[in-house]
Amino acid sequence: MEPGVIAYKFLDEGGVGERVGFLPVLSGYVADVDRFVAQRRIPIAGFAAARAAERRDGPAAYEQERRVQAVWLAGRLELKGPGGRG
């Protein structure tokens, strides 16, 4: 799986299930993400999406997923990095 694909699907397209929902072991995470988003509990939805990535591709995938989510959030908030870099 591409790094951060779950975050992009969850955050931008609202479809984490498109990437991992077909895997029985991960379908519970998909249901959780959908429920949390519907309840506007976005932080826990991001965590659940990262856990799905970890279960599918290992511990490094969790970190990568959270990193991609952080970059996405910084972009949405128009935050700049050190020295004014985006």
N, C-alpha and C positions, 0 to 999 in steps of 0.2 A: 504494500500500500504506500502511496506517496505520503511523505511527511505532511501532517496538518490537513489532510483531506477531510477528516471527520470534522474538524473545526470549521472549515470553509462551508461544508454542507450544512452544519448546524447553525452557524452564525449568519451566513449569507443566503442560503437557499432553504433552510429549515427542513432538511431531509437527511439526517444522519442515517436513517434506515435504508436509504438508497445504497450506501456503501457497506454496511455491516449487518443490517436487519435480517438478511437471508441466512445468517449463521445462527443456529439455534442457541448456542452459548452466549451470544451477544444480543439476542432479540429483547431480553429483559432490560438491557441498558438503553436500547432504542426507545422502548416504551417509557422508561423513566425520563429520558431526555424530552420526549414529546410532552409528557405530563408536566415536567418542571417548566418548560417553556410556556405552556398554556397557563400555568399559574404565575408566570412572570418571575420565576425563581431562577434567573439566568446564571448566577454563580454556581449553583449546584448542578445545573444542566451542563455547564462547561466541564465540571469535574466528572460527571457521568460519561460525557463524550471522551474525555481523556482516559478514563478507566476502560472504556470499550477499545480504544486504541492500544492500551497496554495489554489487554487480554488477547487481542488479535496478533500483535506484533512484538510484544515484550516490553520490559521496563523502559527502555530508551524511547519507545513510542509515546509513552505517557508524557515524558519531559518535552518531547518534540511537539506534541499536541498542545500542551499548555503554553509553550513558547509561541506557537503560531497564533493561539488565541490572544496572547498578550500583544503581539504585533498588530493583530486585527483591531483590538480595542484601542491601542494607541493611535492608530490611523483614524478610527472613527471619532476619537476625541481630539484629533488634530494636534497631538502632542509631538514635540520635537525632542530629538535625542541630544546628547551633550554637544555643545557648540552650535546648536541650532539645526543640526542635521535631522532629517525625517526618518 
